[in-house]
Amino acid sequence: MAPELKGENAPYAGPPVDIFAMGQMLFLLCYARFAFMECTDVHYRRLVKNPTAAMAQKGCDFTPDFLDLLMGMLKPDPADRLSMEKIKSHPWLNGDTASVE
């Protein structure tokens, strides 16, 4: 669940919440496991603080473009998350770069 939904009576906030969920699903599809279970868990905090180290700790190989896309989708602040337009034009999705190794 997106961090902004953790507050009491927090309403569903549309596309930013869905983009966060898509980031979690993208990780799952590429690595066959979740990056973290909740936005409050220690793995998510590590991922946000130092994505490269957190991914390496999980034993994940990744390209810089994949990490850029993933972290853009998983930003804690919904206003900072990638929009669908930016996701659709991202180099990792358009074959402008190598895919996940």
One Martini backbone bead per residue (centre of mass of N, CA, C, O) as a GRO file, in nm:
protein
  101
    1MET     BB    1   0.099   0.034   0.019
    2ALA     BB    2   0.081   0.350   0.015
    3PRO     BB    3   0.188   0.586   0.234
    4GLU     BB    4  -0.074   0.779   0.217
    5LEU     BB    5  -0.268   0.530   0.335
    6LYS     BB    6  -0.177   0.509   0.651
    7GLY     BB    7  -0.367   0.698   0.741
    8GLU     BB    8  -0.629   0.810   0.892
    9ASN     BB    9  -0.872   0.824   0.661
   10ALA     BB   10  -0.736   0.765   0.398
   11PRO     BB   11  -0.771   0.832   0.078
   12TYR     BB   12  -0.801   0.763  -0.229
   13ALA     BB   13  -0.555   0.907  -0.486
   14GLY     BB   14  -0.517   0.750  -0.740
   15PRO     BB   15  -0.257   0.731  -0.953
   16PRO     BB   16  -0.026   0.731  -0.736
   17VAL     BB   17  -0.116   0.465  -0.605
   18ASP     BB   18  -0.099   0.288  -0.862
   19ILE     BB   19   0.201   0.339  -0.920
   20PHE     BB   20   0.308   0.212  -0.669
   21ALA     BB   21   0.188  -0.070  -0.727
   22MET     BB   22   0.339  -0.106  -0.997
   23GLY     BB   23   0.621  -0.109  -0.873
   24GLN     BB   24   0.578  -0.364  -0.707
   25MET     BB   25   0.504  -0.545  -0.955
   26LEU     BB   26   0.760  -0.510  -1.117
   27PHE     BB   27   0.942  -0.643  -0.914
   28LEU     BB   28   0.795  -0.913  -0.904
   29LEU     BB   29   0.828  -0.985  -1.208
   30CYS     BB   30   1.153  -0.971  -1.204
   31TYR     BB   31   1.203  -1.133  -0.891
   32ALA     BB   32   0.974  -1.313  -0.747
   33ARG     BB   33   0.940  -1.066  -0.538
   34PHE     BB   34   0.917  -0.857  -0.291
   35ALA     BB   35   1.067  -0.569  -0.172
   36PHE     BB   36   0.809  -0.529   0.015
   37MET     BB   37   0.522  -0.529   0.232
   38GLU     BB   38   0.552  -0.231   0.350
   39CYS     BB   39   0.590   0.116   0.379
   40THR     BB   40   0.693   0.062   0.694
   41ASP     BB   41   0.916  -0.109   0.630
   42VAL     BB   42   1.256  -0.147   0.635
   43HIS     BB   43   1.293  -0.202   0.327
   44TYR     BB   44   1.168   0.060   0.224
   45ARG     BB   45   1.351   0.260   0.372
   46ARG     BB   46   1.610   0.154   0.237
   47LEU     BB   47   1.527   0.200  -0.058
   48VAL     BB   48   1.490   0.510  -0.036
   49LYS     BB   49   1.772   0.581   0.081
   50ASN     BB   50   1.932   0.310  -0.075
   51PRO     BB   51   1.878   0.142  -0.352
   52THR     BB   52   2.138  -0.011  -0.422
   53ALA     BB   53   2.187  -0.150  -0.148
   54ALA     BB   54   1.908  -0.286  -0.118
   55MET     BB   55   1.924  -0.460  -0.374
   56ALA     BB   56   2.188  -0.607  -0.307
   57GLN     BB   57   2.084  -0.736  -0.042
   58LYS     BB   58   1.861  -0.903  -0.220
   59GLY     BB   59   2.015  -1.005  -0.488
   60CYS     BB   60   1.990  -0.780  -0.718
   61ASP     BB   61   1.979  -0.726  -1.048
   62PHE     BB   62   2.048  -0.410  -1.222
   63THR     BB   63   1.971  -0.133  -1.389
   64PRO     BB   64   1.971   0.200  -1.389
   65ASP     BB   65   1.696   0.228  -1.540
   66PHE     BB   66   1.531   0.045  -1.361
   67LEU     BB   67   1.580   0.197  -1.096
   68ASP     BB   68   1.464   0.465  -1.190
   69LEU     BB   69   1.180   0.365  -1.239
   70LEU     BB   70   1.116   0.235  -0.969
   71MET     BB   71   1.177   0.488  -0.787
   72GLY     BB   72   0.966   0.670  -0.931
   73MET     BB   73   0.721   0.481  -0.830
   74LEU     BB   74   0.827   0.471  -0.499
   75LYS     BB   75   0.776   0.731  -0.393
   76PRO     BB   76   0.663   0.868  -0.101
   77ASP     BB   77   0.579   1.114  -0.268
   78PRO     BB   78   0.325   1.156  -0.489
   79ALA     BB   79   0.437   1.422  -0.632
   80ASP     BB   80   0.719   1.258  -0.720
   81ARG     BB   81   0.599   1.070  -0.899
   82LEU     BB   82   0.552   0.919  -1.169
   83SER     BB   83   0.397   0.941  -1.451
   84MET     BB   84   0.253   0.782  -1.707
   85GLU     BB   85   0.405   0.937  -1.926
   86LYS     BB   86   0.691   0.879  -1.809
   87ILE     BB   87   0.673   0.578  -1.810
   88LYS     BB   88   0.611   0.533  -2.119
   89SER     BB   89   0.899   0.702  -2.187
   90HIS     BB   90   1.087   0.515  -2.069
   91PRO     BB   91   1.373   0.351  -2.156
   92TRP     BB   92   1.314   0.067  -2.032
   93LEU     BB   93   1.032   0.036  -2.201
   94ASN     BB   94   1.175   0.120  -2.503
   95GLY     BB   95   1.465  -0.013  -2.559
   96ASP     BB   96   1.704   0.211  -2.476
   97THR     BB   97   1.795  -0.040  -2.301
   98ALA     BB   98   1.874  -0.253  -2.083
   99SER     BB   99   1.766  -0.500  -1.913
  100VAL     BB  100   1.721  -0.700  -1.685
  101GLU     BB  101   1.964  -0.935  -1.565
   0.00000   0.00000   0.00000
